[in-house]
Amino acid sequence: MAEIIMIQKQRRVRCSNKEFLTAVYSSKTYTEIAEKTGQKLSSTIARYSRTKKLLSEQGVDIPNIEQPRISKSRNKVDDMIEIVKKLKEHHKGV
């Protein structure tokens, strides 16, 4: 018997240019803009990029948005060594 899997389709969230630009001017990050407009983060980033380009061609600047920075304070080898040590410690007592 075939199993039918239902995938819930996400509703498309629309927001006006006024609502979007208001969110841009009152936010510092893409995440804040997405929360205020109800749009997905990827849609927000793409829309911001298109809007900034279009407005800059007309001589109008909009605020820059902070992008999250990934901290690379440690390298992957150090992280893997630490994981292996913890696993050895855990399995020693088993």
N, C-alpha and C positions, 0 to 999 in steps of 0.2 A: 504494500500500500504506500502510495506516495505521500510524503509529508509536505504540507504547505506552510511555508514560512512567510509570515506577514511582516513587512518592513514598514514602519511608520514613516511616512514622508514628512520631511520638515517643511513647515510653512515658510514661505518667503516673507521676510519682514521688509516693508518699504518705509522709507523715511524721506521727508522733504529736504530740499537743499537748505532751507532755513534751519530745520531741526539739526541737520548734520553739521552745518557751520557753527551753530550755537554750541553744540557738543565739542567741536574742535577748539573753540575759543575758551571753553570752560574746563578743558582737560589737559593733562600733561602726557598721558600715555594712550596708546591705541586701545588698551583694555578698557580704560575709562570711557572712551568714545563709544566703544562697542556696547558697554553696559547702558549708556544713556540713550543710544539709538535702538537697541534691541537687535542689532545685526550681528552676524558672525564676525569674529576677529579678522579672518582672512578677507572677508568682504569689506570690512572697515579699512584695512590697510590698502587694499586696491583702490577703493574709492578716494581715500585721502591722496594717494599718489596721482590719480587722474585729475582730481580737483586742483591740487597744488600746481600741476603742470599747466592746466588750462588757464588758471588765474594768473600765473606768472607770465604767461605769454601776453596777457592784457596789462601787465605792469602792477598787479595786485599781489601782495605777499600775505600768506597766512602763517600762523605760528608753526614753528617746528615742533614735532612730536618726539619725545624721548623713546628710543628703542631699547628694549631690555638687553642688557649685556650679560653674556655668559662668562662667568668667572672661571678661569683656568688656573687656579692656584696650585693644583696638583696634577700630575700626569696619570694616565690610565694604568700604567704599570704599578705605581704606588697603591692605587685603589684596589687592583687585583690582588696584590700581595696581602693587603689588609684583610680582604675577604677570605683568602685562603687560610690565613692565620686564625680567623674567627671560626671558620668551618672545622679546622683541625681541633681547635679547643672544644668545640661543641661535640664533635664525634668521639673525642677521647673518653668522655664520660659515659658514652652510650654502650 
